[in-house]
Amino acid sequence: MDHSVVQQRLAETEQRIASGDRYIAQHSTLVAGLERIGRSAAHAKYLLAGMRLLQAARRDSRDWLRKQLDE
């Protein structure tokens, strides 16, 4: 893969990770708020788990892209 393409994809992935981290933090606050007022947070927790899995995949992609740049 072309070096500049890898750099561009890495930059995009880094932005998605940063955005995802902010969204996960907001959603975690929402879950905590639901639990604090005694509302069911089951669905919100399910969505949060999915977001965390997606973030893990993004981080794996970022690591792979960084490795491509190092080679």
Secondary structure by P-SEA (a helix, b strand, c coil): ccaaaaaaaaaaaaaaaaaaaaaaaaaaaaaaaaaaacccaaaaaaaaaaaaaaaaaaaaaaaaaaaaaac
